Amino acid sequence: MDLLLTIDSREWDGGTRSWVPIEDRDVADTDANTPTSVVVGRNGRLMIFVCPADWSHARRVVLQ
């Protein structure tokens, strides 16, 4: 299974401020890490996996 798509509720971790882009460091303590306001589950992450050998195989959906 290969990862096809990841949808995350945040652009970066607000607690540790890891992965904050340089251009957003001055606004890192605001809601800048949620520019689309898309929330997956309870502020989680949705990942969709597919079989690259045969697209007719079932997809796997993981919600973290």
PDBQT receptor file of N, H, CA, C and O in Angstrom, charges set to zero:
ATOM      1  N   MET A   1       0.850  -1.178   0.000  1.00  0.00    +0.000 N 
ATOM      2  CA  MET A   1       0.000   0.000   0.000  1.00  0.00    +0.000 C 
ATOM      3  C   MET A   1       0.894   1.239   0.000  1.00  0.00    +0.000 C 
ATOM      4  O   MET A   1       1.870   1.322   0.746  1.00  0.00    +0.000 OA
ATOM      5  N   ASP A   2       0.545   2.176  -0.837  1.00  0.00    +0.000 N 
ATOM      6  H   ASP A   2      -0.248   2.109  -1.443  1.00  0.00    +0.000 HD
ATOM      7  CA  ASP A   2       1.254   3.452  -0.908  1.00  0.00    +0.000 C 
ATOM      8  C   ASP A   2       0.327   4.572  -0.458  1.00  0.00    +0.000 C 
ATOM      9  O   ASP A   2      -0.883   4.530  -0.681  1.00  0.00    +0.000 OA
ATOM     10  N   LEU A   3       0.917   5.560   0.173  1.00  0.00    +0.000 N 
ATOM     11  H   LEU A   3       1.900   5.594   0.354  1.00  0.00    +0.000 HD
ATOM     12  CA  LEU A   3       0.145   6.719   0.612  1.00  0.00    +0.000 C 
ATOM     13  C   LEU A   3      -0.246   7.553  -0.599  1.00  0.00    +0.000 C 
ATOM     14  O   LEU A   3       0.620   7.977  -1.365  1.00  0.00    +0.000 OA
ATOM     15  N   LEU A   4      -1.534   7.790  -0.779  1.00  0.00    +0.000 N 
ATOM     16  H   LEU A   4      -2.237   7.445  -0.157  1.00  0.00    +0.000 HD
ATOM     17  CA  LEU A   4      -2.042   8.594  -1.885  1.00  0.00    +0.000 C 
ATOM     18  C   LEU A   4      -2.302  10.024  -1.455  1.00  0.00    +0.000 C 
ATOM     19  O   LEU A   4      -1.982  10.961  -2.186  1.00  0.00    +0.000 OA
ATOM     20  N   LEU A   5      -2.885  10.203  -0.263  1.00  0.00    +0.000 N 
ATOM     21  H   LEU A   5      -3.145   9.441   0.331  1.00  0.00    +0.000 HD
ATOM     22  CA  LEU A   5      -3.332  11.527   0.161  1.00  0.00    +0.000 C 
ATOM     23  C   LEU A   5      -3.285  11.629   1.675  1.00  0.00    +0.000 C 
ATOM     24  O   LEU A   5      -3.633  10.683   2.381  1.00  0.00    +0.000 OA
ATOM     25  N   THR A   6      -2.851  12.790   2.173  1.00  0.00    +0.000 N 
ATOM     26  H   THR A   6      -2.569  13.559   1.599  1.00  0.00    +0.000 HD
ATOM     27  CA  THR A   6      -2.906  13.102   3.604  1.00  0.00    +0.000 C 
ATOM     28  C   THR A   6      -3.595  14.443   3.772  1.00  0.00    +0.000 C 
ATOM     29  O   THR A   6      -3.235  15.423   3.119  1.00  0.00    +0.000 OA
ATOM     30  N   ILE A   7      -4.579  14.482   4.644  1.00  0.00    +0.000 N 
ATOM     31  H   ILE A   7      -4.871  13.686   5.174  1.00  0.00    +0.000 HD
ATOM     32  CA  ILE A   7      -5.255  15.733   4.994  1.00  0.00    +0.000 C 
ATOM     33  C   ILE A   7      -5.054  15.927   6.486  1.00  0.00    +0.000 C 
ATOM     34  O   ILE A   7      -5.466  15.090   7.289  1.00  0.00    +0.000 OA
ATOM     35  N   ASP A   8      -4.430  17.017   6.851  1.00  0.00    +0.000 N 
ATOM     36  H   ASP A   8      -4.095  17.697   6.198  1.00  0.00    +0.000 HD
ATOM     37  CA  ASP A   8      -4.123  17.273   8.253  1.00  0.00    +0.000 C 
ATOM     38  C   ASP A   8      -4.885  18.508   8.715  1.00  0.00    +0.000 C 
ATOM     39  O   ASP A   8      -5.155  19.408   7.919  1.00  0.00    +0.000 OA
ATOM     40  N   SER A   9      -5.227  18.553   9.978  1.00  0.00    +0.000 N 
ATOM     41  H   SER A   9      -5.008  17.822  10.624  1.00  0.00    +0.000 HD
ATOM     42  CA  SER A   9      -5.969  19.687  10.529  1.00  0.00    +0.000 C 
ATOM     43  C   SER A   9      -5.094  20.910  10.745  1.00  0.00    +0.000 C 
ATOM     44  O   SER A   9      -5.608  22.023  10.855  1.00  0.00    +0.000 OA
ATOM     45  N   ARG A  10      -3.791  20.724  10.808  1.00  0.00    +0.000 N 
ATOM     46  H   ARG A  10      -3.373  19.820  10.718  1.00  0.00    +0.000 HD
ATOM     47  CA  ARG A  10      -2.879  21.840  11.066  1.00  0.00    +0.000 C 
ATOM     48  C   ARG A  10      -1.683  21.779  10.121  1.00  0.00    +0.000 C 
ATOM     49  O   ARG A  10      -1.280  20.706   9.673  1.00  0.00    +0.000 OA
ATOM     50  N   GLU A  11      -1.132  22.941   9.831  1.00  0.00    +0.000 N 
ATOM     51  H   GLU A  11      -1.460  23.813  10.195  1.00  0.00    +0.000 HD
ATOM     52  CA  GLU A  11       0.069  23.025   8.998  1.00  0.00    +0.000 C 
ATOM     53  C   GLU A  11       1.314  22.651   9.791  1.00  0.00    +0.000 C 
ATOM     54  O   GLU A  11       2.244  22.057   9.246  1.00  0.00    +0.000 OA
ATOM     55  N   TRP A  12       1.337  22.995  11.074  1.00  0.00    +0.000 N 
ATOM     56  H   TRP A  12       0.581  23.478  11.517  1.00  0.00    +0.000 HD
ATOM     57  CA  TRP A  12       2.458  22.638  11.934  1.00  0.00    +0.000 C 
ATOM     58  C   TRP A  12       1.960  22.478  13.352  1.00  0.00    +0.000 C 
ATOM     59  O   TRP A  12       0.855  22.906  13.685  1.00  0.00    +0.000 OA
ATOM     60  N   ASP A  13       2.774  21.865  14.180  1.00  0.00    +0.000 N 
ATOM     61  H   ASP A  13       3.672  21.517  13.909  1.00  0.00    +0.000 HD
ATOM     62  CA  ASP A  13       2.430  21.592  15.566  1.00  0.00    +0.000 C 
ATOM     63  C   ASP A  13       2.492  22.880  16.374  1.00  0.00    +0.000 C 
ATOM     64  O   ASP A  13       3.541  23.519  16.459  1.00  0.00    +0.000 OA
ATOM     65  N   GLY A  14       1.383  23.250  16.955  1.00  0.00    +0.000 N 
ATOM     66  H   GLY A  14       0.531  22.731  16.885  1.00  0.00    +0.000 HD
ATOM     67  CA  GLY A  14       1.340  24.487  17.730  1.00  0.00    +0.000 C 
ATOM     68  C   GLY A  14       2.073  24.422  19.053  1.00  0.00    +0.000 C 
ATOM     69  O   GLY A  14       2.502  25.453  19.572  1.00  0.00    +0.000 OA
ATOM     70  N   GLY A  15       2.226  23.222  19.612  1.00  0.00    +0.000 N 
ATOM     71  H   GLY A  15       1.877  22.385  19.191  1.00  0.00    +0.000 HD
ATOM     72  CA  GLY A  15       2.890  23.083  20.898  1.00  0.00    +0.000 C 
ATOM     73  C   GLY A  15       4.393  23.210  20.818  1.00  0.00    +0.000 C 
ATOM     74  O   GLY A  15       5.007  23.908  21.624  1.00  0.00    +0.000 OA
ATOM     75  N   THR A  16       4.990  22.537  19.848  1.00  0.00    +0.000 N 
ATOM     76  H   THR A  16       4.491  21.969  19.193  1.00  0.00    +0.000 HD
ATOM     77  CA  THR A  16       6.444  22.561  19.732  1.00  0.00    +0.000 C 
ATOM     78  C   THR A  16       6.930  23.525  18.659  1.00  0.00    +0.000 C 
ATOM     79  O   THR A  16       8.123  23.811  18.561  1.00  0.00    +0.000 OA
ATOM     80  N   ARG A  17       6.001  24.021  17.861  1.00  0.00    +0.000 N 
ATOM     81  H   ARG A  17       5.031  23.788  17.941  1.00  0.00    +0.000 HD
ATOM     82  CA  ARG A  17       6.288  24.938  16.754  1.00  0.00    +0.000 C 
ATOM     83  C   ARG A  17       7.260  24.331  15.742  1.00  0.00    +0.000 C 
ATOM     84  O   ARG A  17       7.998  25.045  15.064  1.00  0.00    +0.000 OA
ATOM     85  N   SER A  18       7.243  23.001  15.656  1.00  0.00    +0.000 N 
ATOM     86  H   SER A  18       6.643  22.421  16.207  1.00  0.00    +0.000 HD
ATOM     87  CA  SER A  18       8.096  22.357  14.667  1.00  0.00    +0.000 C 
ATOM     88  C   SER A  18       7.485  22.528  13.278  1.00  0.00    +0.000 C 
ATOM     89  O   SER A  18       6.266  22.626  13.137  1.00  0.00    +0.000 OA
ATOM     90  N   TRP A  19       8.307  22.563  12.292  1.00  0.00    +0.000 N 
ATOM     91  H   TRP A  19       9.297  22.484  12.406  1.00  0.00    +0.000 HD
ATOM     92  CA  TRP A  19       7.924  22.696  10.895  1.00  0.00    +0.000 C 
ATOM     93  C   TRP A  19       7.274  24.036  10.570  1.00  0.00    +0.000 C 
ATOM     94  O   TRP A  19       6.530  24.129   9.594  1.00  0.00    +0.000 OA
ATOM     95  N   VAL A  20       7.529  25.052  11.343  1.00  0.00    +0.000 N 
ATOM     96  H   VAL A  20       8.133  24.976  12.136  1.00  0.00    +0.000 HD
ATOM     97  CA  VAL A  20       6.992  26.376  11.023  1.00  0.00    +0.000 C 
ATOM     98  C   VAL A  20       7.825  26.962   9.886  1.00  0.00    +0.000 C 
ATOM     99  O   VAL A  20       9.039  27.110  10.029  1.00  0.00    +0.000 OA
ATOM    100  N   PRO A  21       7.193  27.300   8.754  1.00  0.00    +0.000 N 
ATOM    101  CA  PRO A  21       7.951  27.909   7.662  1.00  0.00    +0.000 C 
ATOM    102  C   PRO A  21       8.553  29.247   8.085  1.00  0.00    +0.000 C 
ATOM    103  O   PRO A  21       8.016  29.929   8.958  1.00  0.00    +0.000 OA
ATOM    104  N   ILE A  22       9.654  29.610   7.469  1.00  0.00    +0.000 N 
ATOM    105  H   ILE A  22      10.090  29.056   6.759  1.00  0.00    +0.000 HD
ATOM    106  CA  ILE A  22      10.337  30.863   7.804  1.00  0.00    +0.000 C 
ATOM    107  C   ILE A  22       9.401  32.051   7.658  1.00  0.00    +0.000 C 
ATOM    108  O   ILE A  22       9.407  32.952   8.497  1.00  0.00    +0.000 OA
ATOM    109  N   GLU A  23       8.598  32.062   6.600  1.00  0.00    +0.000 N 
ATOM    110  H   GLU A  23       8.593  31.330   5.919  1.00  0.00    +0.000 HD
ATOM    111  CA  GLU A  23       7.718  33.209   6.373  1.00  0.00    +0.000 C 
ATOM    112  C   GLU A  23       6.574  33.298   7.372  1.00  0.00    +0.000 C 
ATOM    113  O   GLU A  23       5.912  34.333   7.443  1.00  0.00    +0.000 OA
ATOM    114  N   ASP A  24       6.319  32.247   8.147  1.00  0.00    +0.000 N 
ATOM    115  H   ASP A  24       6.857  31.406   8.090  1.00  0.00    +0.000 HD
ATOM    116  CA  ASP A  24       5.239  32.257   9.136  1.00  0.00    +0.000 C 
ATOM    117  C   ASP A  24       5.732  32.323  10.571  1.00  0.00    +0.000 C 
ATOM    118  O   ASP A  24       4.919  32.272  11.493  1.00  0.00    +0.000 OA
ATOM    119  N   ARG A  25       7.014  32.435  10.790  1.00  0.00    +0.000 N 
ATOM    120  H   ARG A  25       7.675  32.477  10.040  1.00  0.00    +0.000 HD
ATOM    121  CA  ARG A  25       7.542  32.412  12.163  1.00  0.00    +0.000 C 
ATOM    122  C   ARG A  25       7.071  33.593  12.999  1.00  0.00    +0.000 C 
ATOM    123  O   ARG A  25       6.949  33.468  14.218  1.00  0.00    +0.000 OA
ATOM    124  N   ASP A  26       6.805  34.733  12.377  1.00  0.00    +0.000 N 
ATOM    125  H   ASP A  26       6.905  34.835  11.387  1.00  0.00    +0.000 HD
ATOM    126  CA  ASP A  26       6.348  35.885  13.155  1.00  0.00    +0.000 C 
ATOM    127  C   ASP A  26       4.881  35.771  13.565  1.00  0.00    +0.000 C 
ATOM    128  O   ASP A  26       4.436  36.496  14.454  1.00  0.00    +0.000 OA
ATOM    129  N   VAL A  27       4.122  34.871  12.931  1.00  0.00    +0.000 N 
ATOM    130  H   VAL A  27       4.484  34.282  12.209  1.00  0.00    +0.000 HD
ATOM    131  CA  VAL A  27       2.708  34.677  13.285  1.00  0.00    +0.000 C 
ATOM    132  C   VAL A  27       2.456  33.254  13.804  1.00  0.00    +0.000 C 
ATOM    133  O   VAL A  27       1.315  32.793  13.821  1.00  0.00    +0.000 OA
ATOM    134  N   ALA A  28       3.507  32.569  14.219  1.00  0.00    +0.000 N 
ATOM    135  H   ALA A  28       4.434  32.944  14.205  1.00  0.00    +0.000 HD
ATOM    136  CA  ALA A  28       3.405  31.158  14.619  1.00  0.00    +0.000 C 
ATOM    137  C   ALA A  28       2.501  30.939  15.824  1.00  0.00    +0.000 C 
ATOM    138  O   ALA A  28       1.953  29.847  15.974  1.00  0.00    +0.000 OA
ATOM    139  N   ASP A  29       2.328  31.918  16.674  1.00  0.00    +0.000 N 
ATOM    140  H   ASP A  29       2.774  32.805  16.552  1.00  0.00    +0.000 HD
ATOM    141  CA  ASP A  29       1.499  31.760  17.866  1.00  0.00    +0.000 C 
ATOM    142  C   ASP A  29       0.041  32.117  17.617  1.00  0.00    +0.000 C 
ATOM    143  O   ASP A  29      -0.762  32.100  18.550  1.00  0.00    +0.000 OA
ATOM    144  N   THR A  30      -0.314  32.439  16.384  1.00  0.00    +0.000 N 
ATOM    145  H   THR A  30       0.338  32.453  15.627  1.00  0.00    +0.000 HD
ATOM    146  CA  THR A  30      -1.705  32.733  16.047  1.00  0.00    +0.000 C 
ATOM    147  C   THR A  30      -2.325  31.499  15.392  1.00  0.00    +0.000 C 
ATOM    148  O   THR A  30      -1.780  30.399  15.494  1.00  0.00    +0.000 OA
ATOM    149  N   ASP A  31      -3.451  31.680  14.727  1.00  0.00    +0.000 N 
ATOM    150  H   ASP A  31      -3.894  32.573  14.644  1.00  0.00    +0.000 HD
ATOM    151  CA  ASP A  31      -4.112  30.576  14.032  1.00  0.00    +0.000 C 
ATOM    152  C   ASP A  31      -3.570  30.390  12.617  1.00  0.00    +0.000 C 
ATOM    153  O   ASP A  31      -4.261  29.827  11.767  1.00  0.00    +0.000 OA
ATOM    154  N   ALA A  32      -2.372  30.842  12.353  1.00  0.00    +0.000 N 
ATOM    155  H   ALA A  32      -1.811  31.299  13.043  1.00  0.00    +0.000 HD
ATOM    156  CA  ALA A  32      -1.782  30.737  11.023  1.00  0.00    +0.000 C 
ATOM    157  C   ALA A  32      -1.539  29.286  10.613  1.00  0.00    +0.000 C 
ATOM    158  O   ALA A  32      -1.394  29.002   9.424  1.00  0.00    +0.000 OA
ATOM    159  N   ASN A  33      -1.492  28.366  11.574  1.00  0.00    +0.000 N 
ATOM    160  H   ASN A  33      -1.609  28.596  12.540  1.00  0.00    +0.000 HD
ATOM    161  CA  ASN A  33      -1.260  26.961  11.235  1.00  0.00    +0.000 C 
ATOM    162  C   ASN A  33      -2.526  26.254  10.756  1.00  0.00    +0.000 C 
ATOM    163  O   ASN A  33      -2.476  25.068  10.432  1.00  0.00    +0.000 OA
ATOM    164  N   THR A  34      -3.653  26.954  10.704  1.00  0.00    +0.000 N 
ATOM    165  H   THR A  34      -3.694  27.918  10.968  1.00  0.00    +0.000 HD
ATOM    166  CA  THR A  34      -4.900  26.397  10.188  1.00  0.00    +0.000 C 
ATOM    167  C   THR A  34      -5.499  27.331   9.137  1.00  0.00    +0.000 C 
ATOM    168  O   THR A  34      -6.610  27.829   9.325  1.00  0.00    +0.000 OA
ATOM    169  N   PRO A  35      -4.785  27.580   8.032  1.00  0.00    +0.000 N 
ATOM    170  CA  PRO A  35      -5.263  28.565   7.058  1.00  0.00    +0.000 C 
ATOM    171  C   PRO A  35      -6.550  28.158   6.345  1.00  0.00    +0.000 C 
ATOM    172  O   PRO A  35      -7.333  29.026   5.959  1.00  0.00    +0.000 OA
ATOM    173  N   THR A  36      -6.787  26.857   6.160  1.00  0.00    +0.000 N 
ATOM    174  H   THR A  36      -6.151  26.151   6.473  1.00  0.00    +0.000 HD
ATOM    175  CA  THR A  36      -7.994  26.428   5.453  1.00  0.00    +0.000 C 
ATOM    176  C   THR A  36      -9.175  26.205   6.379  1.00  0.00    +0.000 C 
ATOM    177  O   THR A  36     -10.311  26.098   5.916  1.00  0.00    +0.000 OA
ATOM    178  N   SER A  37      -8.928  26.133   7.674  1.00  0.00    +0.000 N 
ATOM    179  H   SER A  37      -8.006  26.219   8.050  1.00  0.00    +0.000 HD
ATOM    180  CA  SER A  37      -9.952  25.841   8.687  1.00  0.00    +0.000 C 
ATOM    181  C   SER A  37     -10.597  24.476   8.487  1.00  0.00    +0.000 C 
ATOM    182  O   SER A  37     -11.715  24.250   8.949  1.00  0.00    +0.000 OA
ATOM    183  N   VAL A  38      -9.906  23.559   7.804  1.00  0.00    +0.000 N 
ATOM    184  H   VAL A  38      -8.998  23.743   7.429  1.00  0.00    +0.000 HD
ATOM    185  CA  VAL A  38     -10.376  22.185   7.654  1.00  0.00    +0.000 C 
ATOM    186  C   VAL A  38      -9.977  21.412   8.911  1.00  0.00    +0.000 C 
ATOM    187  O   VAL A  38      -8.810  21.411   9.303  1.00  0.00    +0.000 OA
ATOM    188  N   VAL A  39     -10.945  20.762   9.530  1.00  0.00    +0.000 N 
ATOM    189  H   VAL A  39     -11.893  20.763   9.211  1.00  0.00    +0.000 HD
ATOM    190  CA  VAL A  39     -10.670  19.980  10.730  1.00  0.00    +0.000 C 
ATOM    191  C   VAL A  39     -11.071  18.535  10.453  1.00  0.00    +0.000 C 
ATOM    192  O   VAL A  39     -12.216  18.250  10.102  1.00  0.00    +0.000 OA
ATOM    193  N   VAL A  40     -10.119  17.637  10.615  1.00  0.00    +0.000 N 
ATOM    194  H   VAL A  40      -9.188  17.869  10.900  1.00  0.00    +0.000 HD
ATOM    195  CA  VAL A  40     -10.358  16.217  10.411  1.00  0.00    +0.000 C 
ATOM    196  C   VAL A  40     -10.582  15.577  11.771  1.00  0.00    +0.000 C 
ATOM    197  O   VAL A  40      -9.701  15.604  12.630  1.00  0.00    +0.000 OA
ATOM    198  N   GLY A  41     -11.767  14.999  11.965  1.00  0.00    +0.000 N 
ATOM    199  H   GLY A  41     -12.483  14.977  11.267  1.00  0.00    +0.000 HD
ATOM    200  CA  GLY A  41     -12.076  14.362  13.246  1.00  0.00    +0.000 C 
ATOM    201  C   GLY A  41     -11.938  15.344  14.389  1.00  0.00    +0.000 C 
ATOM    202  O   GLY A  41     -12.560  16.406  14.387  1.00  0.00    +0.000 OA
ATOM    203  N   ARG A  42     -11.126  14.986  15.359  1.00  0.00    +0.000 N 
ATOM    204  H   ARG A  42     -10.621  14.123  15.360  1.00  0.00    +0.000 HD
ATOM    205  CA  ARG A  42     -10.864  15.874  16.501  1.00  0.00    +0.000 C 
ATOM    206  C   ARG A  42      -9.464  16.452  16.358  1.00  0.00    +0.000 C 
ATOM    207  O   ARG A  42      -8.560  16.149  17.137  1.00  0.00    +0.000 OA
ATOM    208  N   ASN A  43      -9.310  17.293  15.338  1.00  0.00    +0.000 N 
ATOM    209  H   ASN A  43     -10.044  17.539  14.705  1.00  0.00    +0.000 HD
ATOM    210  CA  ASN A  43      -8.019  17.916  15.013  1.00  0.00    +0.000 C 
ATOM    211  C   ASN A  43      -6.969  16.871  14.670  1.00  0.00    +0.000 C 
ATOM    212  O   ASN A  43      -5.828  16.955  15.122  1.00  0.00    +0.000 OA
ATOM    213  N   GLY A  44      -7.353  15.904  13.884  1.00  0.00    +0.000 N 
ATOM    214  H   GLY A  44      -8.281  15.836  13.517  1.00  0.00    +0.000 HD
ATOM    215  CA  GLY A  44      -6.456  14.819  13.537  1.00  0.00    +0.000 C 
ATOM    216  C   GLY A  44      -5.954  14.886  12.110  1.00  0.00    +0.000 C 
ATOM    217  O   GLY A  44      -5.806  15.956  11.520  1.00  0.00    +0.000 OA
ATOM    218  N   ARG A  45      -5.693  13.685  11.573  1.00  0.00    +0.000 N 
ATOM    219  H   ARG A  45      -5.813  12.816  12.053  1.00  0.00    +0.000 HD
ATOM    220  CA  ARG A  45      -5.121  13.533  10.243  1.00  0.00    +0.000 C 
ATOM    221  C   ARG A  45      -5.822  12.381   9.554  1.00  0.00    +0.000 C 
ATOM    222  O   ARG A  45      -6.068  11.340  10.164  1.00  0.00    +0.000 OA
ATOM    223  N   LEU A  46      -6.147  12.566   8.276  1.00  0.00    +0.000 N 
ATOM    224  H   LEU A  46      -5.947  13.411   7.780  1.00  0.00    +0.000 HD
ATOM    225  CA  LEU A  46      -6.760  11.527   7.465  1.00  0.00    +0.000 C 
ATOM    226  C   LEU A  46      -5.765  11.118   6.391  1.00  0.00    +0.000 C 
ATOM    227  O   LEU A  46      -5.248  11.966   5.664  1.00  0.00    +0.000 OA
ATOM    228  N   MET A  47      -5.491   9.805   6.289  1.00  0.00    +0.000 N 
ATOM    229  H   MET A  47      -5.912   9.116   6.880  1.00  0.00    +0.000 HD
ATOM    230  CA  MET A  47      -4.571   9.300   5.279  1.00  0.00    +0.000 C 
ATOM    231  C   MET A  47      -5.277   8.228   4.460  1.00  0.00    +0.000 C 
ATOM    232  O   MET A  47      -5.969   7.370   5.007  1.00  0.00    +0.000 OA
ATOM    233  N   ILE A  48      -5.095   8.288   3.138  1.00  0.00    +0.000 N 
ATOM    234  H   ILE A  48      -4.532   8.986   2.694  1.00  0.00    +0.000 HD
ATOM    235  CA  ILE A  48      -5.691   7.312   2.236  1.00  0.00    +0.000 C 
ATOM    236  C   ILE A  48      -4.558   6.572   1.532  1.00  0.00    +0.000 C 
ATOM    237  O   ILE A  48      -3.676   7.184   0.930  1.00  0.00    +0.000 OA
ATOM    238  N   PHE A  49      -4.600   5.245   1.618  1.00  0.00    +0.000 N 
ATOM    239  H   PHE A  49      -5.317   4.748   2.107  1.00  0.00    +0.000 HD
ATOM    240  CA  PHE A  49      -3.591   4.390   1.001  1.00  0.00    +0.000 C 
ATOM    241  C   PHE A  49      -4.227   3.597  -0.129  1.00  0.00    +0.000 C 
ATOM    242  O   PHE A  49      -5.389   3.202  -0.039  1.00  0.00    +0.000 OA
ATOM    243  N   VAL A  50      -3.461   3.362  -1.199  1.00  0.00    +0.000 N 
ATOM    244  H   VAL A  50      -2.517   3.683  -1.272  1.00  0.00    +0.000 HD
ATOM    245  CA  VAL A  50      -3.938   2.589  -2.338  1.00  0.00    +0.000 C 
ATOM    246  C   VAL A  50      -2.884   1.555  -2.727  1.00  0.00    +0.000 C 
ATOM    247  O   VAL A  50      -1.717   1.664  -2.349  1.00  0.00    +0.000 OA
ATOM    248  N   CYS A  51      -3.311   0.565  -3.478  1.00  0.00    +0.000 N 
ATOM    249  H   CYS A  51      -4.259   0.476  -3.785  1.00  0.00    +0.000 HD
ATOM    250  CA  CYS A  51      -2.399  -0.447  -4.009  1.00  0.00    +0.000 C 
ATOM    251  C   CYS A  51      -1.947   0.022  -5.392  1.00  0.00    +0.000 C 
ATOM    252  O   CYS A  51      -2.775   0.131  -6.296  1.00  0.00    +0.000 OA
ATOM    253  N   PRO A  52      -0.655   0.303  -5.580  1.00  0.00    +0.000 N 
ATOM    254  CA  PRO A  52      -0.185   0.792  -6.876  1.00  0.00    +0.000 C 
ATOM    255  C   PRO A  52      -0.193  -0.289  -7.963  1.00  0.00    +0.000 C 
ATOM    256  O   PRO A  52      -0.186   0.030  -9.152  1.00  0.00    +0.000 OA
ATOM    257  N   ALA A  53      -0.206  -1.547  -7.567  1.00  0.00    +0.000 N 
ATOM    258  H   ALA A  53      -0.211  -1.806  -6.602  1.00  0.00    +0.000 HD
ATOM    259  CA  ALA A  53      -0.194  -2.629  -8.551  1.00  0.00    +0.000 C 
ATOM    260  C   ALA A  53      -1.554  -2.817  -9.217  1.00  0.00    +0.000 C 
ATOM    261  O   ALA A  53      -1.632  -3.152 -10.399  1.00  0.00    +0.000 OA
ATOM    262  N   ASP A  54      -2.629  -2.599  -8.449  1.00  0.00    +0.000 N 
ATOM    263  H   ASP A  54      -2.566  -2.326  -7.489  1.00  0.00    +0.000 HD
ATOM    264  CA  ASP A  54      -3.971  -2.810  -8.986  1.00  0.00    +0.000 C 
ATOM    265  C   ASP A  54      -4.943  -1.844  -8.306  1.00  0.00    +0.000 C 
ATOM    266  O   ASP A  54      -5.265  -2.014  -7.130  1.00  0.00    +0.000 OA
ATOM    267  N   TRP A  55      -5.405  -0.845  -9.034  1.00  0.00    +0.000 N 
ATOM    268  H   TRP A  55      -5.144  -0.707  -9.989  1.00  0.00    +0.000 HD
ATOM    269  CA  TRP A  55      -6.288   0.184  -8.469  1.00  0.00    +0.000 C 
ATOM    270  C   TRP A  55      -7.653  -0.359  -8.080  1.00  0.00    +0.000 C 
ATOM    271  O   TRP A  55      -8.410   0.326  -7.392  1.00  0.00    +0.000 OA
ATOM    272  N   SER A  56      -7.986  -1.571  -8.502  1.00  0.00    +0.000 N 
ATOM    273  H   SER A  56      -7.371  -2.128  -9.061  1.00  0.00    +0.000 HD
ATOM    274  CA  SER A  56      -9.274  -2.139  -8.115  1.00  0.00    +0.000 C 
ATOM    275  C   SER A  56      -9.236  -2.725  -6.704  1.00  0.00    +0.000 C 
ATOM    276  O   SER A  56     -10.284  -3.033  -6.137  1.00  0.00    +0.000 OA
ATOM    277  N   HIS A  57      -8.043  -2.881  -6.133  1.00  0.00    +0.000 N 
ATOM    278  H   HIS A  57      -7.192  -2.631  -6.594  1.00  0.00    +0.000 HD
ATOM    279  CA  HIS A  57      -7.946  -3.347  -4.753  1.00  0.00    +0.000 C 
ATOM    280  C   HIS A  57      -8.554  -2.314  -3.811  1.00  0.00    +0.000 C 
ATOM    281  O   HIS A  57      -8.600  -1.124  -4.121  1.00  0.00    +0.000 OA
ATOM    282  N   ALA A  58      -9.010  -2.776  -2.681  1.00  0.00    +0.000 N 
ATOM    283  H   ALA A  58      -8.973  -3.743  -2.429  1.00  0.00    +0.000 HD
ATOM    284  CA  ALA A  58      -9.642  -1.886  -1.702  1.00  0.00    +0.000 C 
ATOM    285  C   ALA A  58      -8.659  -0.823  -1.211  1.00  0.00    +0.000 C 
ATOM    286  O   ALA A  58      -7.463  -1.082  -1.076  1.00  0.00    +0.000 OA
ATOM    287  N   ARG A  59      -9.174   0.360  -0.949  1.00  0.00    +0.000 N 
ATOM    288  H   ARG A  59     -10.145   0.570  -1.058  1.00  0.00    +0.000 HD
ATOM    289  CA  ARG A  59      -8.371   1.435  -0.386  1.00  0.00    +0.000 C 
ATOM    290  C   ARG A  59      -8.374   1.303   1.128  1.00  0.00    +0.000 C 
ATOM    291  O   ARG A  59      -9.296   0.727   1.707  1.00  0.00    +0.000 OA
ATOM    292  N   ARG A  60      -7.357   1.831   1.758  1.00  0.00    +0.000 N 
ATOM    293  H   ARG A  60      -6.609   2.299   1.288  1.00  0.00    +0.000 HD
ATOM    294  CA  ARG A  60      -7.283   1.841   3.214  1.00  0.00    +0.000 C 
ATOM    295  C   ARG A  60      -7.341   3.289   3.677  1.00  0.00    +0.000 C 
ATOM    296  O   ARG A  60      -6.575   4.129   3.205  1.00  0.00    +0.000 OA
ATOM    297  N   VAL A  61      -8.244   3.578   4.596  1.00  0.00    +0.000 N 
ATOM    298  H   VAL A  61      -8.867   2.896   4.979  1.00  0.00    +0.000 HD
ATOM    299  CA  VAL A  61      -8.399   4.917   5.141  1.00  0.00    +0.000 C 
ATOM    300  C   VAL A  61      -8.024   4.864   6.616  1.00  0.00    +0.000 C 
ATOM    301  O   VAL A  61      -8.548   4.045   7.371  1.00  0.00    +0.000 OA
ATOM    302  N   VAL A  62      -7.109   5.748   7.020  1.00  0.00    +0.000 N 
ATOM    303  H   VAL A  62      -6.683   6.414   6.407  1.00  0.00    +0.000 HD
ATOM    304  CA  VAL A  62      -6.652   5.793   8.403  1.00  0.00    +0.000 C 
ATOM    305  C   VAL A  62      -6.947   7.182   8.951  1.00  0.00    +0.000 C 
ATOM    306  O   VAL A  62      -6.592   8.184   8.331  1.00  0.00    +0.000 OA
ATOM    307  N   LEU A  63      -7.585   7.246  10.094  1.00  0.00    +0.000 N 
ATOM    308  H   LEU A  63      -7.873   6.432  10.599  1.00  0.00    +0.000 HD
ATOM    309  CA  LEU A  63      -7.870   8.504  10.770  1.00  0.00    +0.000 C 
ATOM    310  C   LEU A  63      -7.132   8.494  12.102  1.00  0.00    +0.000 C 
ATOM    311  O   LEU A  63      -7.395   7.651  12.960  1.00  0.00    +0.000 OA
ATOM    312  N   GLN A  64      -6.210   9.430  12.271  1.00  0.00    +0.000 N 
ATOM    313  H   GLN A  64      -5.996  10.115  11.575  1.00  0.00    +0.000 HD
ATOM    314  CA  GLN A  64      -5.441   9.509  13.525  1.00  0.00    +0.000 C 
ATOM    315  C   GLN A  64      -5.828  10.732  14.291  1.00  0.00    +0.000 C 
ATOM    316  O   GLN A  64      -5.294  10.978  15.372  1.00  0.00    +0.000 OA
TER     317      GLN A  64
